[in-house]
Amino acid sequence: SQHNSLKTLILNNARINYNSNILSYIKYLQNLQELRFNRCICNRNVFFNNKYDKNDIFDEEKNYEEDLWLPNLKYLQVDYIDEKGEELNELSFILSSILI
């Protein structure tokens, strides 16, 4: 299929709401050799059930790397920040774990 023939994917200034969304698409790109996230912004939402209990959307979904395998990936760059400009390492850790 055509989507499997993609070798380079570069996302510039993309807004990503959930790690699982982007990873669910990437897992189908088995021929991907280069993956870059340049200045991507995460809309990191925190929902408060009450003043003592908060749920971070990233904590609720932990099946990010399920079936994720990119056997041909040779280059990975993740420049990923939240809306306040703070660096987020979670996506980088998930993606780099499949390279090991």
Buried (B, 14 or more C-beta within 10 A) or exposed (E): EEEEEBEEBEBEEBEBEBBBEBBBEBBEBBEBBBBBBEEBBBEBEEEEEEEEEEEEBBEEEEEBBEEBEBEEBEEBEBEBBEEEEEEBEBBBEBBEEBEE
